[in-house]
Amino acid sequence: MLILKNGKLLTMAGPEFVGDIAVENGKIIALGEELPAENAQVRDVSGCYVMPGIVDAHCHIGMWEDGMGKEGSDGNECTNPVTPELRAIDAINPYDRCFTEACAAGVTTCVTGPGSANVVGGQFVAMKTAGDSVEDMTLRFPVAMKAAFGENPKRVYGDSEKTPQTRMATAAILRKALLDAQEYGRKIEEGKQDPAKRPPRDLGKEALLAVIKRELPMKIHAHRADDILTAIRIAKEFNIRFTLEHCTEGYLIPAQIKRAIEEQGAGIIVGPLLSERSKIELRNLSFKAPKVLYDNGIEFAIMTDHPVIPEQYLTVCAALAVREGLPEEVALRAITIQAARITGIDDRVGSLEVGKDADIAVFNGHPLDFRTRCVLTLVNGKIAHEE
């Protein structure tokens, strides 16, 4: 058993307090103001802030390897706009140094997967930032199915004179893919009664069938307000679970966003905010967005979209949202428990609670102070980084 003593605990599950946290066999087993320390390894973290390991709700870590160029670029299969059968776990390099850098910044869980070149891009994975292999690091797979609206599919396929070249085509392609999955599911059910009617196995339709059955959420890339509304419209048509990724102009349509949350259970993941306006659909990019969403009673996560923003700067993104008026606690929740809830992994990570994974970040100052350093990171109860 390991006990971290005398830290300022930001549990994300209750009020801040000064005290101890005990971990054993990869799990948090106790929290309190003064835990008994007999037969325990003790680390004094007096003066430090102790918080749950940071969760990045949307990134592409391991899919675009650091400093590798084309050889390390494995996130977009730009040969077919519908590729739901693709699996992030088959492309991630767990030895990419960015995992180590993320861990050293207190980021312990990343939800990572394919990019947004395709209308349907493939399956995301939630994984830890420390471990010996993808299997060892995987927290949950699949955790979501990627889909994309807006400029990216248009640019990728329009340049090669293939569909989609318009937003109409992107929406139609997604509808058709979901309809095909529905039909595949119907034939499978028929095949249970009559084996002759059972369709040949189709990995893509099989993967999308989990979305149709609401077993797997769709992670929908949408920056512009009109693309966000199209995503909401199609999700309603097919009654699928979904999250709105980037949601750059979501702060311009808060009433519609809030309605999608209340009526359809949508999750909102905002970012990357610390970046240039590199394309037309980012013209309204603003760090004021989180505060506007908060003022309208909308809960959200903040993401990096790594490698757009390197993982280690997720706290900086949260801090800059605070500079624009977002309360500190809300910003911290957006990179811990809210990120975990929206991605469906809050049973394991996102807060310091008994029974959860012992993923813990210890900072020598307030986590949102740019001068602060992460001095100790635990992943599954093991020391993965220390200074």
Summary of the structure (lengths in Angstrom):
residues: 387
radius of gyration: 21.2
end to end distance: 20.9
largest distance: 69.7
contacts: 1438
relative contact order: 0.17
helix: 34%
strand: 25%
